[in-house]
Amino acid sequence: PAPATPGRANLVQVARQSASRAQHIAQQNNQTLSVDLPVQELWVRGETGLVTHALDALLANALKNAPANGQVALRLQKTETQAQLTVSDNGPGLDAAHLAKIFEAAPPPAVEKARRFGGLGVSLPLAREIITLFQGKLWAESTPGQGSQFHFTLPLLK
């Protein structure tokens, strides 16, 4: 594969590596992480390290909110002009009021809780800033009692 350059990231590789790290955390918490990635590389606008931080934040959030024996899923799809990545969990979900504030700046989580879930360290507001920096979009959907889905899109490079 071609080396990553600034402004360019292979989202399949980023997702595979983030999923590998998250898998270890999921196993420690008796959770299941399912991964659905395309076989072919998907080059998107982005910087590998920053996009990795954003995805790690979404996975850490899902693992934190999924119950013991819970499920987290990572899925990457391609459209004509963009790649869409979705991280979903079967945690408690959020009502509309909490969902509206999920990307607002907040104080850092308690150190012990962060440590339990890998201490990946990037907050959801920062994840949104990273994705937006590369002309992408990050949003969440949730239903109380049914879990949450976090999605982001990034423009495909030709």
BELQUI-V305567 format. One record per residue. N is the residue number from 0. RES is the residue in three letters. PSI is psi in whole degrees, -180 to 180 (* if undefined). OMEGA is omega in radians with two decimals (NA if undefined). NEAR is the number of other C-alpha atoms within 10 Angstrom. Layout:
n=N res=RES psi=PSI omega=OMEGA near=NEAR
n=N res=RES psi=PSI omega=OMEGA near=NEAR
This chain:
n=0 res=PRO psi=151 omega=3.13 near=6
n=1 res=ALA psi=145 omega=3.12 near=6
n=2 res=PRO psi=148 omega=3.10 near=7
n=3 res=ALA psi=141 omega=3.08 near=14
n=4 res=THR psi=160 omega=3.10 near=11
n=5 res=PRO psi=135 omega=-3.13 near=10
n=6 res=GLY psi=3 omega=-3.06 near=13
n=7 res=ARG psi=130 omega=3.14 near=18
n=8 res=ALA psi=142 omega=3.05 near=26
n=9 res=ASN psi=102 omega=-3.03 near=24
n=10 res=LEU psi=-27 omega=3.08 near=28
n=11 res=VAL psi=-45 omega=3.12 near=22
n=12 res=GLN psi=-44 omega=3.10 near=18
n=13 res=VAL psi=-47 omega=-3.11 near=19
n=14 res=ALA psi=-40 omega=3.14 near=22
n=15 res=ARG psi=-45 omega=-3.12 near=15
n=16 res=GLN psi=-42 omega=3.10 near=14
n=17 res=SER psi=-41 omega=3.13 near=20
n=18 res=ALA psi=-38 omega=3.12 near=21
n=19 res=SER psi=-44 omega=3.10 near=14
n=20 res=ARG psi=-43 omega=-3.11 near=16
n=21 res=ALA psi=-32 omega=-3.13 near=22
n=22 res=GLN psi=-41 omega=3.13 near=20
n=23 res=HIS psi=-45 omega=3.13 near=14
n=24 res=ILE psi=-43 omega=3.14 near=21
n=25 res=ALA psi=-44 omega=-3.13 near=27
n=26 res=GLN psi=-39 omega=3.12 near=13
n=27 res=GLN psi=-29 omega=-3.10 near=12
n=28 res=ASN psi=16 omega=-3.13 near=18
n=29 res=ASN psi=41 omega=3.10 near=13
n=30 res=GLN psi=158 omega=3.10 near=19
n=31 res=THR psi=129 omega=3.05 near=19
n=32 res=LEU psi=116 omega=3.06 near=24
n=33 res=SER psi=142 omega=-3.05 near=15
n=34 res=VAL psi=129 omega=3.12 near=16
n=35 res=ASP psi=101 omega=-3.10 near=15
n=36 res=LEU psi=148 omega=3.03 near=19
n=37 res=PRO psi=156 omega=3.10 near=12
n=38 res=VAL psi=-41 omega=-3.08 near=7
n=39 res=GLN psi=151 omega=3.08 near=9
n=40 res=GLU psi=146 omega=3.03 near=13
n=41 res=LEU psi=105 omega=3.14 near=21
n=42 res=TRP psi=127 omega=-3.10 near=21
n=43 res=VAL psi=163 omega=3.00 near=25
n=44 res=ARG psi=128 omega=-3.13 near=23
n=45 res=GLY psi=173 omega=3.05 near=28
n=46 res=GLU psi=128 omega=-2.99 near=20
n=47 res=THR psi=-50 omega=-3.09 near=19
n=48 res=GLY psi=-43 omega=-3.12 near=12
n=49 res=LEU psi=-44 omega=3.12 near=18
n=50 res=VAL psi=-37 omega=3.07 near=24
n=51 res=THR psi=-44 omega=3.12 near=21
n=52 res=HIS psi=-43 omega=-3.13 near=20
n=53 res=ALA psi=-46 omega=3.14 near=26
n=54 res=LEU psi=-41 omega=3.10 near=28
n=55 res=ASP psi=-38 omega=3.12 near=27
n=56 res=ALA psi=-42 omega=3.14 near=23
n=57 res=LEU psi=-42 omega=3.13 near=25
n=58 res=LEU psi=-43 omega=3.12 near=30
n=59 res=ALA psi=-41 omega=3.11 near=26
n=60 res=ASN psi=-45 omega=3.14 near=22
n=61 res=ALA psi=-44 omega=3.13 near=29
n=62 res=LEU psi=-34 omega=3.13 near=30
n=63 res=LYS psi=-35 omega=-3.05 near=20
n=64 res=ASN psi=-21 omega=3.09 near=19
n=65 res=ALA psi=143 omega=3.14 near=23
n=66 res=PRO psi=168 omega=2.97 near=17
n=67 res=ALA psi=141 omega=-3.02 near=16
n=68 res=ASN psi=16 omega=-3.14 near=12
n=69 res=GLY psi=179 omega=-3.07 near=18
n=70 res=GLN psi=138 omega=3.03 near=21
n=71 res=VAL psi=140 omega=3.14 near=26
n=72 res=ALA psi=142 omega=3.08 near=19
n=73 res=LEU psi=125 omega=-3.11 near=25
n=74 res=ARG psi=135 omega=3.12 near=16
n=75 res=LEU psi=127 omega=-3.14 near=20
n=76 res=GLN psi=159 omega=-3.14 near=15
n=77 res=LYS psi=136 omega=2.94 near=16
n=78 res=THR psi=-172 omega=-3.13 near=10
n=79 res=GLU psi=-36 omega=-2.99 near=7
n=80 res=THR psi=-8 omega=-3.08 near=13
n=81 res=GLN psi=165 omega=3.01 near=19
n=82 res=ALA psi=138 omega=3.08 near=22
n=83 res=GLN psi=125 omega=3.12 near=20
n=84 res=LEU psi=134 omega=3.14 near=22
n=85 res=THR psi=132 omega=3.02 near=21
n=86 res=VAL psi=123 omega=-3.13 near=23
n=87 res=SER psi=155 omega=3.10 near=26
n=88 res=ASP psi=163 omega=3.10 near=27
n=89 res=ASN psi=36 omega=3.11 near=21
n=90 res=GLY psi=-165 omega=-3.05 near=23
n=91 res=PRO psi=-16 omega=-3.12 near=16
n=92 res=GLY psi=174 omega=-3.10 near=20
n=93 res=LEU psi=145 omega=3.02 near=19
n=94 res=ASP psi=171 omega=-3.04 near=13
n=95 res=ALA psi=-37 omega=-3.12 near=12
n=96 res=ALA psi=-44 omega=3.12 near=8
n=97 res=HIS psi=-38 omega=-3.14 near=11
n=98 res=LEU psi=-39 omega=-3.13 near=16
n=99 res=ALA psi=-24 omega=-3.07 near=13
n=100 res=LYS psi=1 omega=-2.99 near=11
n=101 res=ILE psi=-28 omega=-3.11 near=15
n=102 res=PHE psi=9 omega=3.06 near=18
n=103 res=GLU psi=150 omega=3.12 near=12
n=104 res=ALA psi=137 omega=-3.12 near=11
n=105 res=ALA psi=162 omega=3.07 near=11
n=106 res=PRO psi=154 omega=-3.12 near=7
n=107 res=PRO psi=151 omega=3.14 near=10
n=108 res=PRO psi=162 omega=3.09 near=12
n=109 res=ALA psi=139 omega=-3.07 near=8
n=110 res=VAL psi=-42 omega=-3.09 near=10
n=111 res=GLU psi=-43 omega=3.13 near=9
n=112 res=LYS psi=-41 omega=3.11 near=11
n=113 res=ALA psi=-41 omega=-3.13 near=16
n=114 res=ARG psi=-42 omega=-3.13 near=12
n=115 res=ARG psi=-34 omega=-3.08 near=14
n=116 res=PHE psi=30 omega=2.98 near=21
n=117 res=GLY psi=-9 omega=3.10 near=17
n=118 res=GLY psi=40 omega=-3.06 near=15
n=119 res=LEU psi=-26 omega=2.80 near=18
n=120 res=GLY psi=-18 omega=-3.13 near=18
n=121 res=VAL psi=129 omega=-3.10 near=18
n=122 res=SER psi=164 omega=3.09 near=24
n=123 res=LEU psi=-40 omega=3.08 near=22
n=124 res=PRO psi=-40 omega=3.11 near=17
n=125 res=LEU psi=-38 omega=3.08 near=18
n=126 res=ALA psi=-43 omega=3.12 near=23
n=127 res=ARG psi=-41 omega=3.11 near=19
n=128 res=GLU psi=-43 omega=-3.14 near=16
n=129 res=ILE psi=-49 omega=-3.10 near=22
n=130 res=ILE psi=-41 omega=3.12 near=22
n=131 res=THR psi=-35 omega=3.11 near=16
n=132 res=LEU psi=-33 omega=-3.10 near=15
n=133 res=PHE psi=30 omega=3.11 near=19
n=134 res=GLN psi=29 omega=3.08 near=12
n=135 res=GLY psi=-177 omega=-3.14 near=20
n=136 res=LYS psi=139 omega=3.09 near=17
n=137 res=LEU psi=128 omega=3.13 near=22
n=138 res=TRP psi=167 omega=-3.12 near=15
n=139 res=ALA psi=151 omega=3.03 near=17
n=140 res=GLU psi=142 omega=-3.11 near=16
n=141 res=SER psi=148 omega=3.03 near=21
n=142 res=THR psi=125 omega=3.13 near=15
n=143 res=PRO psi=133 omega=3.14 near=12
n=144 res=GLY psi=-5 omega=-3.09 near=12
n=145 res=GLN psi=7 omega=3.09 near=13
n=146 res=GLY psi=-174 omega=-3.07 near=20
n=147 res=SER psi=156 omega=3.04 near=25
n=148 res=GLN psi=128 omega=3.06 near=21
n=149 res=PHE psi=131 omega=-3.09 near=20
n=150 res=HIS psi=144 omega=2.86 near=20
n=151 res=PHE psi=151 omega=3.09 near=23
n=152 res=THR psi=148 omega=3.00 near=24
n=153 res=LEU psi=145 omega=3.14 near=25
n=154 res=PRO psi=136 omega=3.05 near=20
n=155 res=LEU psi=146 omega=3.02 near=21
n=156 res=LEU psi=146 omega=-3.14 near=16
n=157 res=LYS psi=* omega=NA near=7
